[in-house]
């Protein structure tokens, strides 16, 4: 797969997590499904690298405003280009506890 896009300015390309259409075993009606507000960073601009350093990197999971941004499709993968101000936080992976032998 080729690199999908190189954002410019203060923008980030995000692959949005799929929407949840059920909770447990209960299906949510299609008109009540909300767009996902979490996703994985696919690409960042050079200005973001200079401004934030290692705070935001490709591959990190982030939470953002789901109603802002521009949709872009590349090789069947839908990406969202958003401004860095629309990212609310970084989702840290849960800590892994060491196995007890």
Secondary structure, 3 states (H helix, E strand, C coil): CCCCCCCCCCEEEEEECCCCCEECCEECCHHHCCCCCEEEEEEECHHHHHHHCCCCCCCCEEEECCCCCEEEEECCEEEEEEEHHHEEEEECCCCCCCCCC
